[in-house]
Structure formats: structure tokens, C-alpha cells
Amino acid sequence: MTFDYSKLRGLIKEKGKTQEIIAEVAGMREATFSQKINNNSEFKQGEILLVCAALDIPHDKIHAYFFTQEVQKN
């Protein structure tokens, strides 16, 4: 199953942050964060919470940023 992280990417830009900054806050290398946001690896619960804290994502909006399934493109 793959997830659509476009909303998360947009929020990172909107907040004036970079993937490198968010990765550091979440305790991982930028390459690791990139793998996760490109569906090559899965986010751990703790990482999701740290990213949410860094971007001020409320708990009731986590699903929209981390668990929206990617739509198959034909």
C-alpha cells in the first residue's frame, strides 16, 4: 500500500521548512526521510508525532497528511 504525501510536502514548503530540517527534528537523516516520503520505507509512530510537532499538525489531521492512500494512475 502506498500513501499520498503531497499534502505533507506542500505543508513543509508552506511553513518555509525543508525536508532536511524536518528529518533532523524527527531524528533521521534526510535520505531516510526522503525514502519514507517517497513510499520506499514506512514512517514509525514516533516519527509521525515528531513531524507533526515540527509542522504544527493537529492530531485530528494526522490521517490527511500520513494515511491518505495514493490513487493508482492509469
Beta strands, then each sheet from edge to edge (+ up, - down):
end
